[in-house]
């Protein structure tokens, strides 16, 4: 899959990386759209003490679930989902 990988200040590269393996309580999402947030921009310009390179950008996204772990409830393959990180995760909802 293609990913924007942060290697250091002003060094982000589009690369082919392996599709992640999921655990029993995780889902795999094929991203349809990903945003560059303010933290991504700041990291690009001056780095970030919590994220050590290489680091894959793309934590704010929308896409389709393509694989579901055995212990996951309420989600199934084909569902459209969105991740929005600014609010506390109390409940996850799908995009319709």
Helices and strands as residue ranges (DSSP letters): E 2-8, E 11-16, E 27-34, H 38-46, E 55-56, E 61-68, E 80-83
